[in-house]
Amino acid sequence: MTVTGHRDELELAIEAFKQWLDTFVRLLPKPVKEGLRRYWAETGVVLDDFVYERFDAIDLLADEDAPTLEALERAIEQAQVQLTGKKSEVVRLKSSIGKLDPSERAGFAKDVQKLEKTIGYTIDNLQKYFRKEAESARTERERIDVTLPGRRPRRGHLHPITMLRERIEDIFVSLGYAIEDGREIETDFYNFDALNIPQNHPARASQDTFYTSDGFALRSQTSTVQIHAMQRRGAPVRMIAPGRVFRRDTPDPTHNPMFFQVEGLCVDRGISMAHLKGTVAEFLRRMFGAQTVTRFRPSYFPFTEPSAEFDFSCFKCNGKGCRICKNSGWIELGGSGMVHPNVLRAAGVDPEVYSGFAFGLGIDRMAALMYGLDDIRLLFENDVRFLEQFD
Ligand code: 2U9
């Protein structure tokens, strides 16, 4: 191999590096170039003149075509491998030094080393800068502004029936009543017989419910809870039993096969109809305001004797007559009466010693009245657009 051949190859390697620089510089948008110049000024690095010269060349790229800082960082990494790696021209030239004529060796080796240093130093410097810039761009992109208002999770709220049940419970707890809960699947005995509704009694039809194949029934009223409680604790008792009940009704705006009730029971020595009237009237005053008047109308229930339905003066018009009370001034709410001696007996309480009153009302019916709903089924559809109005 001739001496000039080696020199040519060295020249070619220098040219290749300059070409790489040219291509690279063309990729740089103006602000990046300016940033790089500032970086050189600040750090005081000195690179070969031909590096600086290339940075003064015109900007060919429109900013929007500019590669990302990450892409530039990757381009430099590739160049490092290509220009200084094991398979690079510089390394090949270095390994050929030994084969040279000894008179050429020292001079050529010096020049190859100089090129190696120039490339290494330049690439190193560029790499440092672009790493730093790409990193701060990443940090900027991923920065979280902790002063921005947060996205607040929407808070839910209780179902309107639950809210109303809790209000009713609070009133009775303050009157000294316990709250009792029970099972929704019952035997015939607790749902009917114990409530003085024997087989073939016509009331079984109006309280028809759902049965399981092995003879259990979905409770049609929460009185079942009160029978259990009296059996367990005996008299005296003061309790309310709120809960879900079932009836074989065809759904319509005022009926649903599943609905909610509250029933109250007070059993003690000497309990009379006066206690019933006073308790229901007090409950309704606390519920609808001190001006509320209550009235009782004779009625019939198998489990109470005597029995009465109760109405209260309309909370909207105060008895004058309006759309809500259908111009009557009164709103019908529930049923009540003195617990039938047969019921006390079935629950293990001696009717010769104790007497008691009981009452019942529908929570959903009450909710429909208070919120002006024209269809109680809305309460059970679980449509959030409906429910969120009761926050
Ligand atoms: C026991 C004995 C008797 C509870 C009573 C009513 C009358 C009544 C209805 C109101 C509207 C049911 O939800 S509704 O359809 N209830 O008319 N409930 S007396 O009597 C009892 C309770 C427990 C041991």
Residues whose N, C-alpha, C, O or C-beta is under 5 A from the ligand:
A	BS01	2U9	S223 Q226 I227 Q261 E263 G264 L265 F301 F303 T304 L333 G334 G335 S336 G337 V339 V343 A358 F359 G360 L361 G362
